[in-house]
Amino acid sequence: MNILRIYFSSHWRDSASPCPWAVCDESGIVQQQGESTLADMPKSHVSIAIIAAERVLIFTTQPPAGNKRLWQTALPFIAEEHALSEPDDLHTVPTPAAESGLISVSVISKSWLKQIIAATTAANLPLRRMVAETLLPELKPDTWTLVWNGSNGFLRTSTTTGLALDNGDQQTPPMSLLLSLQAEKNPPQSITLRLTEPATALPEWHLAVALSAGAAWNWRNAPISNDVPNLLWGNFTPPIRLFDNLAKLRPALYILLIAFLIEVAGTHIEWLMLAHEKTTLKQQMEQTFRNTFGDDSALINPPLQMQRNLATLRHGTGVADDSDFLALLDTTAQGLGGVNERAIRGLNYDSGRLELDLKLPRAEEFKAVAQKLQNSGLRATITEVHDLGDGTQAKLTLSQEALR
């Protein structure tokens, strides 16, 4: 999934203003870059706005009193004295500060922000994130990071704070840098200087802390941490899109897919084994039947035919079969233990089947009776259920043909 980064400098005014842009892959490698109006930029699944440092004011303060949901209302009035603008035109974004008990507040012009959102939406480049360039450079422990283009730049002082710097030159450092060092209770041990152009010479500043050279700065491929505040907050929060986090979920989805395929494969293998076992048993039954009753016998239902033929042989030798009336009645009587004899309204026997007409107080009781009979080894079927007002009558058909 490609990501389109759009850089909005302090000179951007409307959709006719050109912007630098870069298309990066998921690892941050730049695939394309250029400078054009929003309408002429490549369309991407995700668009991120990077706002120039001089357009975002960041300060720390005590959290507003009351519920956090009220912060969005209270923060513009707190930011008024820092931004020197009317609260109605201040969009504020709070985030926990590095210093315990404080919050960092990012402030941007609300009217300017609305122009960016309207212009990107019209250009079919809806924004998912908007971040301040101030908070993008890497920050080492006890170190500040300063981005410099030879005349001005910006300074990142902590994971959640930073500021735009005023002008300076090779010999004169920006006044805002000097004031920040003087005001800091715990000044850094060093400042890492990152130039926007590698060919730019290092400034010859005499500071109270050491100044060391870092890698050249390029916002196009700078890592954007999830901890960097999204300026599209509050009323400007973009709508949730179902597949925004698909890339993050991809490893888990792969694992679930593999598990599903293994489960499906295992189920099919088990089904094939059971099907093979069923076929083998059926062939064995058919072979046993033919060995017993002759190879010319027609087979439709071997278990049932075997049972009936055995009953015929028993009858021929004077031996009773389980499906005979008396044997079946005896088994039924044992299974009906607990049922009042008056509940039996009728009885009929024919070809190994015993039919009972029962009247019970509730229809639900028939299932319990049928279950007892099945536990006794009988096949029980409930039919012709009728509500008589003072009870329920139904027909129970019983047989020893449990294999049918």
N, C-alpha and C positions, 0 to 999 in steps of 0.2 A: 504494500500500500504506500503510494507516494504522498508526500506532505508538501504543500505549497507554503513557503514562508514569504510574507509580504512585509517590507520595511516601511514604516510610516515616520518620516522625519518631521521636524517642526515646521517645514515649509509646505507640507501637504495641505491642500485646501478643499478639493472636491474630486469628483470622478475624472475630471480632465487633467488632474495633476499626475505626472508619471511617478512610479514607485520602483525601487529596486526589488527584485524577487529572486527566489531560488526554489527549485524543486529538489527535495531530498528523499532518499529511500528511508526505510525504517531504521537503518543503522546510522543515519545522519550524513551519508555520502551525497554530495551535490551531483545531481544528474543534469540539471539545466539551470541557467541563471540569465538574468537580463534586467532591463529597465523599460517599463511601458506603463500605459494606463491599465486600470483594473480590467477593463473589457477585453484587452488584448493578451491577458495573462493565460497560461495553460490552466485548464480546469482540472481540479484534483478532488479526491474524496474528502480530504481534510485540509482546511486552510487555517493558518496561524498568523496572527498579526504581531509584529515586533515593533514596539513603540520606542522612539528615540528617548534617551534619558532626560533631555530638557523638557519633554512633554509630561513627565510623570514625577510628581513630588512625593517623597517618602519620608515619613517622620514616625517617631515612637511616642506613645502616650499611655496613660492608665486606661484600662477598659472602661467604657461608659457604664454607669450604674444601671441596674435593672436587667431585664431579660435580653439575651443576645439578639432576639428577633427585632429589638428596638434599635440596635446599633445602626442599621442603615439610615434611620431617621436622625439619630443623634450625631453621628460622625461628621456630616458636612458642616455642622456648626462648630465642632472642635477644630476641623481643618481650616476654617475661615481665617483664623489668625496666622496660620502658616502659609496659606496660598494667597492671601490678600484678594480674594474674590468672593462674590456673593455665594452663599450656601446653595442656592437653587441651581447653580451651574457647576457644582462640585460632585463628582462621582467618586465615592470612597470605598476602598476594599480593605477590610481588616485581615490580619493574619497574625498568629502568635509570634512574638519577637524572640530573638535569641536571648535577650535579657529577661530573667524570670519576673513574672508579674506584669509585664508590659505587652502591648500589641504594636505591631507595625501597621501603618495605614498608608496605602498607596492612593494618590489623588490624581485625577485626570479631569479635564474639562468635559462636562456632560454633553454640551452642544457639539464639541468636536468629535466626541465618541459616537454620538448619534449619526453624524455625517459619515463616519467610517462604516458603521454598520449598514446604513442605507445604501452607500455606494457599493460595498462588497456584495450585498444581497442582490442589488440590481444587476451586477456583473456575473451573477450565478457563482459567487465565491463565498457562501455563507461561512462565517467564522465559528470555529469551535473553541479557540483559545485566543487570548490577547495578553501578552506579557511585556513587561518593561525590560528593555535592553540592559538597564542598570543591574539587574539581578541574574544575568546570564553568565558572566565570566566565572571561571573556577576560583574558589577561595580556599587558600591553605590556612592551617591553624596559626593564629597570632599574626596574620598577614592581611593587609588590604590589597586589593587589585585595582590598578589604575589603567584605564584605556585612554590612549592619547594619539591625536592625529597631527601633532606638531604645533597646534595653536589652542585647541580645547579638547574636551573629552568628558569622561565621567569616572566616578569612584565607587567601588563596592566595598562597604565597610563591615558587613556581616552577611549572614545568610538571608536576612530579610530587609536590610537597609542599604542605602547608597544615595548618591546625589550627582547632579550634573555640575561640571566645573566651569568656571569662567575662563576668560582668555589668559594665556601665558605665552612664553617663548622659550628658547633654548636656555636662557640664563635666568629667567624669572618664572617661578612656579605660580600657578593660579592662587589667588588670594583665598578662595574657598577651601583649597587643600590645606593651606597653613592654618586657617581658622578651625578646621575640623580636627587637626592634630592638637591644637592648643586646647580645644574644648573636650577632647576625649579623656575620660578618667583613666582608662586602661589603653594607652596608645599601642599600636602594633609594633612588633619587633622589626618588621620590614614592610616595604611596599613593592609589590610586583608590578612592573611597568610593561604593558602590552601595547605595542604600536599597531595602528590600523594599516600602516604600510611598512613592510620589513625594511625598506631602504631608508626610512626616516632615521636620522641620527638621534641617539639618546640625549635628552636634555641634561644640562650641567647644573642641576639644582643642588643647593646646599640645605638639606633638610635635617630635622632632629632624628630621623630614623633612616636606616639604610634603604637604598633604592636599587633593586635588582631587575635585570631584563628577563622578560618572559616571552612566550611564543607570541607571534603576531596574532592580532585579534581579527576574527571574521565572524560576524553574526550569522552568516549563511549556514555554517556547519557547527555552531556552538550547541552543545548538549542543552536541552531544555528539561530540567528536572520537574517531576510532578509536584515538588514542594514550592516551585515558583508560583506566586499568586496569579490566578486567572482574573484579569481585569473585567472580564465579562461575568460580573457577579450581581446578585440582587435582581433588580428589574431587567438587567441585560443578560441574564443567564440564558444561553442558547437552549432550545428544546432538546430533550433527550432523544437520541437516535439509537435504535435497537442494536445496530452492528458497529457502533463506535469502538467498543472494546473487544471486537472479534479477534483482533491480532493478539491481544493479551490472553484471550481464552483459547487460542489455537492449540497450544500443547495439551491442555485438558481435554479439548474436543478430540484430538488425535488419540489420546488414551482411552476415552470413552468409545470411540469408533473401533479401536483394536479389541477392546473388551467385548463389544457387541458382536464383532465378527467371530471372535473365539466362541462366544456363547451360541451363536447361530450354527457354527461349524460343529460344536459339540452336540447340539440338539439334533442336527441332521445325522450325525454319526450314530447317536443313540437310537434314533428312529429307524435307521437302516438296519441296525443290529436287531432291534425288536421285530422289524418286518421279516428279516431273515429267519429269526427264531420262530415266528408265527408260521411261516411257510414250511419250515422243517417239521414242526409239530403237526401241521395239517397233513403233510405227506405221510408222517408216521401213523397218524390215525387212519388215514385212508388205506395204508398198507395193512395195518392190523385188521381193519374191517374186511378187506378182501381175503386175507389169509383165513379169517374165521368163517365168512359166509360165501366165499367164492369170488372169482375174478370177474364174473359177469354181472355182479350186483351194480345197480345204478346208484351213484352217490350224489346226494343233494346236501344233506346235513349229517355228516358222519356221527357226531356225538349223539344226536337225537335218534338216528336210525339204530345205532348200537344199543342205546338204552331200551328202545322198543323191542328190538330183536331179542335182547336178553330177557325182557319180561315175557315174551312169547315162549322162549325156551323154558323158563321157570314154570310157567303155567302148564307146559306140556309134560313136565315131570312132577307136577303136583306141588311145587314150591311157590309160596306166596311172594309177590313182588311189592316193592315199596310204593308203587303207584296203584296197587289194588285198593278197593274201597275201604276195607277194614284197616289196612296199614296206613293209608292216607288219613283216615278218620282218627286213628290213634295219635298220629303225629300232630294233627290239627288240634285235637283236644288238649294236648300238652302245651301247644303254643297259645291256646286261648285261655290258659290259666289266669283267673282273676276276672274274666268276663262273665257277667251274669248269664245263666242258661236261658233266661227269658228274653235275652237280647237276640237269640237266634230265631228268626221268623220263617226261615225256609232252608231246605238243603236239597241239593241235586248232585248226582254223580254220573259222569259219562266219560269213558275212554281215558281214564287216568286223571280226570279233572274233577275237583270237588267245588261246587258253588254254594256259598253261604249267603243268605239274606240276613243282614244284621241291622239292628236298630240301637243306636247309641245316643246318649244325651247331647253330645257335641260332635260336629264334623271332624274336629282336630283329632279325636280319639281314634279314628280309623287308621291314621298314619302310624300311631303307636302300636295298634294291634297288628297291622301289616308288618311292622318291623320285627315284632316278636315272632311271628310266623316265619319270616325270612331267616331269623336267627336259628329257627328249628330245622332249617334246610329246605324249606318250601319256597316255591315261587308264588308270590302274592300280588294280585292286581286288583285295584279298586275301580269299580265302574258303577254307573247308574245311581249317583248320589242324589237323594231327594230330601228336602227339608219338610218335615211333617208337622212343624209347629211345636210339638212336645218332644221333639228329638229329630235325629237324622237317620235315614235308612240308606244303605248302600249294598252293593253286591261284591263279595270277595271271591275271586277265582283262584283256587289253589291247585298246585300240581308239583310233582317231583322233577319237573323238567327244568331244573335250574340252569342247565347248560344250553338251553335253547336260545 
